[in-house]
Amino acid sequence: GLNHEVFIGEILMIREVGKVGKNMENYLG
């Protein structure tokens, strides 16, 4: 997003999704 606060929110969401993805990979092996 172009709005600074929304942009930060998007980055945080992407980071959280990335963490979940890595955790799932580790869990599934």
N, C-alpha and C positions, 0 to 999 in steps of 0.2 A: 504493500500500500504506500501511497505518497504521504499520508499523514504520519508524522514522526512517531506518535504514540502507537498508532495502528501498526506501523512498520516494525517497531520493537516487539509488539505482541505477536506479529507473524513470525519473527525470528525465534522468539521463545517457543512458540508452538512447534516450529520446525525442529528446534533442538530437542524438545520433549519427545516428539514423534521419533526422532533419530535414536534417542536413548532407549525408548521402548523397543524399537527395531533391533538394536544391538542386544538388549536383554533377551528378546525372543530368540535371536540367533544363538546366544549362549545357552539358553534353556533347551533349545531343540538340538544343539550340538552341530 
